[in-house]
Amino acid sequence: MKTEPTTPTPTNRSTTEILNDIDREYLADEQTTVKARIEAAHLDDRIRKNIVEQAQDFVRAIREADKDVQGIDALMAEYDLSSEEGIVLMCLAEALLRVPDGETADRLIRDKLAKGQWDEHMGHSDSTFVNASTWGLMLTGRFVQLGSSTQARPSNFLKGMVSRLGEPVLRVAMRHAMEIVGRQFVLGETIDLALKRSREPGNRRYCYSYDMLGEAALTAADSRRFLESYLHSIETIGNQNEVRDAGISVKLSALHPRYTFWQQERVERELVPRVLEIAEAAKRHDLWVAIDAEEADRLDISLRVFEKVVKDDALKGWNGLGMVVQGYQKRGLPVLDWLESLARDIGRCIPVRLVKGAYWDTEVKLAQIQGLSDYPVFTRKVHTDVSYMACTRRMFGARGFLYPQFA
């Protein structure tokens, strides 16, 4: 049976009352929910005019800055995600580094590179690096001979070359290229390497949130190891005098192997002290901590753990413990209401990072497997966009209680 969404408005209600709203919206009717989000995201003409003017200024500045883009940044600009070739490179950059065996890597490269029309990008960029990379993707002449027909249409050559991509040398070359691309998105494999890169020229002006990728505690030993890793990272970051306004993102699933709704009582009892230990360490070093968002069925327990930790007397006077909220969840907006109510209760400001959400395929499939009446997430991107804008407006309306951050 489908439920109707609640009307999102600034609230002085208790967190307990709002939790009931959050529960009701878990499988709320999508069309009705979207209508409510459109209303919540509505902006008057004056604000819209200001947005357009600022956006135009941003676009002009970015286009002007593009003239000086070089190296890997120029490559990313040429092969952006609006092109099929850009998507191919991103898929390879993300997936190839995780493939353990050569045969699977060969098949992955063969499948992805055959889809691109690489010759259409030749000469588009002013960067020598980009054009050389394009020729490398098109030709790789060290491995095969070009015929007259392929010289007329280089992309046809690539499709013929792909059949020979099992050669180990080419595989190693592609892996190395993808590692270079990957450096744009992964600051370092360890916290020490990440800090080192953050101090490189051009990087010092940024503030960083360090995210320990790939953690998932399956055993008690795993959770202890991840806890030690988080604490070590906080100590390492905190001991760097040059670091400012930095923090880390923490996944609760890394700190307990039974982090599920069905184990709620046990998880709260054992997990709260671990999160509190991390928060106290961050407070000592004047860093901040973001409790990361995970699957939808873990939202309830994450809110309860967060509430117990943030209310602990040890964290009084510290505004560094925050939370990540997913815009693609139907419950995103009432979660912000809950966080504002909590901030009013404790008399502090809570940092909130609004994200789109990264588990969409999983959420849809799990809902189908379980035979649920609806989905916990919006099923269309435009609906998520509306929700994101409604959440953004809500966050700015709660300034002083919520500190808006965006990703």
N, C-alpha and C positions, 0 to 999 in steps of 0.2 A: 504494500500500500504506500503510495507516494504522499509525502508531507509537503506542506507549504512553507516557504521561507519566511523568516521574520523580517520586519522592516528595520534596516540598520540606521540608527540615529545615535548621536553622542549620548552617553548614558552616565548616570550616577548610581546605577543598580549594582548589587553585589556580584562578586565573581560567581557565586553559586547559582544565582538566577540566570546569568549569562551562559553558564555551562549548559543549562537546559536548552537555550537557543542553539548552541553549537551542536548539541546532540540531534536536535530536530532537523537541522540542515544537512545532515550527513547524506541522506538520499533524497533531498528536496527536488521537486520538479524543476527541470533545467530551464524551460521557457519562462516560468514564473519567476525563478530566481534571477534570470538575466534581465527581465523587465525591472526588477527591484534594483539591480546593479546599475542599469542605465540611468535610473532616477538618481541613485547615489553619486554617479559620476558626472552628472550634469553641471556644466559651467556656463556662466552668463557671457554675454557678448564681449564685455570689457576684458574679462579674463582670457577668453579665446583670442582676442586681438593681441594681448600681451604675449601669449604663448607663441602665436605665429611670428611675431616680430623677433622674439628671442630665438626661436628655432631657425629663422632666416640668418640671424647673426652667427649662430653656431655653424650652420652649413657653410657660410662664406669663409669663416675662420678655418674650418676643416679643409675646404678646398684649397685655400691659400697654403695651409701647412702641407698639403699633399705634394706640393712642388718640391719640397725638401726631403720627402720620404725616400729612403734608400734601403738596400739589402733586403732582409727577410720581411720587413714591414711593407716594402714596395711589392714583394711577391704576394703577400696577403691582400694587398689592395687590388692587385690585378685578378687574383683568383679568389674573389670574395664569395660568400655563400649565396649570392644571387645567380651564380653561374654553376652549371653542372660540373665543370672542372674543379671549381672551388670546393664543392661538396665532396668530390672524389678525393681530393687531397686531404680534407679534414677527416674523412672516414679512414684513410690510410694512416694518417698521423695518430689517430686515436687507437686504431685496432692493431696495426702492424707491430707496435711495440709490445703487445700482449700475446702475440702468437708464439708458442714455444718451439714449434718444429718447422723445418725448412719446407716440407711439402705443402703444408697449409699456407705458409707465407707466400709461396709461389702462386698458389691458386688464388689467394686474396689479391695479389698484385695484378695477376692476369685478368681477373674479373673487373677490378676497378679501373685500371688504366685504359682498357679497351673502350670505355664509355665516353671518353673525353675527346672533344674536337680541339686539340691543343694548338694546331696551326692557326686557328682563328684568333689566338691571343698574341701571335708573333708581331712585334713592333708596336703594340699598344702602349707599352710602358716606356718611360724615358730612362728606366734603370737598366744598365748593362747586365746586372745580376739577374733581373727578371727575364730578360730576353735570352740570356745564356741558359737559364733554367728551363725555359720553354723549349729551346732547341734540344736540351738534354732529354726532356720528356718525349719529344717528337722523334728524335733520331737514334740516340745511343749507338752511333755508327761503329763503335769498336766491336760490336757483337754480330752484326749482320751486314751484308752488302746491299746497297741501294740499287734497284733497277730503274729503268727509264720511266716506267709507269708510276712508280712510287715517288719519283722526283717531282712529277707533275702534281701529285696530291699527297703531301707528307703524312696526312692523317691516316691514309690507307696503309702507309708503311708501318705506322705504329701498330695497327691491328695485326699486321703480319708478324711484326717483331714480338708481340705479346705471346705468341705461341712458343717462343723460345725463352721465356722469362724464367725457366727453371734453372738457368745457369747460376751457380752459386755467387759469382762475382757481381752479377747484376742485382741479386737479392741483397747482398751486403751493401751495395751502393744505395739501393732504395731504403734500406733500414737506416743508414746513416743520414740520408736526406730527411727522412721522417723524424729522426731525432732532432735535427736542426729546427724543423717546423714545430715539433713538440715543445721546444724550449720557449716558444712564444706563450705557451699556455701552462706550463709547469715550471715554477720558479727554480726548483731544485729537488733532488731526490731525498735530501736530508735537510733538517732545519739549518744546519751550518752552511750548506751550499746555498740555500735560499737566502739566508742573511747576507752571505757574501755577494750574491747577485743584486740584492736590494741596495747595496752600497756602491754599485758601479755608477759611473757617470751617466746621467740621464734618468737614473732610477731613484736617486736620493729624494727627489721632490715628492714622491708618492708615499702614502700610508698603506700598510699591508695588513691583511687578515690571512693568517697562515692556516691552511686547511690540510689536515693529514689525510691524504687520499687513500681509499681502498680498505679502510679499517672495517672489520666485522668480527666481533667476538663470538666464537663458537663454543668456547670452554671458559672455565673460571681462570685458567692460566692466561688465555688470550686477553681477558678483560684486565687482569693485573698488568700485563705487558703494555697494553694501550694506555692505561692510567699512568704508568711510569713514563711513557712516551710523551703524553700531554704535559706532565709536570716538568720533564726535562726540557721540552720546547719552551715552556713559560720561563724557566730559569735561564735558558740560553738567550732568549729574546730580551728578558729583563736585565741581563748583565751587559748588554750592548748599550753603551752611552749614547751612540748616534741614533738609536731607534726612537721614534716618536709616534704616538697615537697608533700603536700596533696592537694586535690581538690574535686570538686563534678561534677557529670554529671547532666545536666538539659534537661528535655524534654519540648520542646516548646508547645506541646499539653496540658501540665499541666498548662500553663500560659494563655491560651485563649480557651474558649469553642467553638469557631468557627474557629479553626485553619485548614482551608481548602483553596485550590486554588481559590474556587469560592468567598471567602470572603477576597481576597488578600489585597485590599486597606484598608479595615477596620482593618484587622489583623496587617498589618505593622504599621499603625498609633497607635494602642493600645498596641501592643506587644513589639515593639522596646524599649519604656521607661522601661518596666518591666525587660527585659533582661539586659538593661544597668544598672539598679539599682543593679541587682545581680552581674554583672561584676565589678562595682565600689566597692561593698562591698568586693568582693574577692581580688581586687587590694589592698585595704587598709590593708588586713591581709596577703598579699603575698601568696595567694592561687591561684589555677588555676581552670578554668571552661571549661568543654567540652560540647558543644551543641550536644545532642544525635541525632542519626539517627532514622528516623521513616519510615512510609510507603512511597513508591515511589512517589505517587501523591502529597506528601508534600515537595519534595526535592526543587522545584523551590522557594517556598515561604520561606523555611528555609535558602536558600542561600541569598536571598534578605534581610531578617532580620539580618542575620549574618554580611553581608557587611555593613549595616547601623550602626550596633552597634560597630564593630571593627574599623570603621573609625571615630568614635566620638572622639573629642578632649580630653574628660575626660580620655581616655584610652591610651593616648600618652605615649610611653616609657615602656609600659607593654606588655609582651609576654605571658600573662596567659590565653587569650581567644582562645580556640581551637574548633575543630570540629571532629565529628565521620563520617567516610566514609565507606560505605558498599561495600565489594568486590563482592558480588553477583549481584550488579546492573551493567548493561551494561554501565551506565554513570559514574562508579566509577573513571576511569582513567581521563576523561576530567574534572571531579570535582577537581581532584588533580591539573590539569593544571590551573584551575580557582583559586584555593587557592594560588598557587605559584604566579600567576599574581597579586592577591590581596595583598599578602605579599610584593611584589616588590613595589606596589603603596604606601603602608603605611610605608615602610622601617622597617618592623619588622618581626620576625619569628612567624609563626603560628603553634601551636601544632596540629598534626593530628593523630587520633587513627584509625587505619585500623581494621575493623572487618569483619567477614564473612557476617553477616546479619541474623536477627532473625524473619523475617515475610514472609518466602518463601511460605508457604502454602497459606497464605492470598493473597499475590501478584498474584500467579497463578490463584487462584479462582476468584479474582476480575477481572483479565484480561479476563477470560472465560465468566464471567457474562456480561461484557461490550462488548463482541464480538470484542475485539481488534485483530489486524492482527498479533501480536506477544506479547511477554512478556517483561516487564521492567527488569526482572531478568534472569540470566542464568538458564536453566532448568536441567542441569546436574552438579553434584558435581565437576567433573573433570574440567568443564569449569570455575566454580567458583574458583577452586584451581589455574588455570592458571591466571585468572584475579587478584587474590590476589597476586600472585608472580609478575605480571606485575606492579601492584600498589606499591608493596614493592620496586621494583627497581626504580620506578619513584620517590618515596619519598626520597630515599637515593640520587638520582641524584639532588634533590632540597634542599639539606642540606644548612642551612644558611637562607633559606626562609621557609622551612617546618621542624618541629621537629617530627621525626617518633616515633610513639607508636603503639603497636600491641596487639590485643586481639582475 
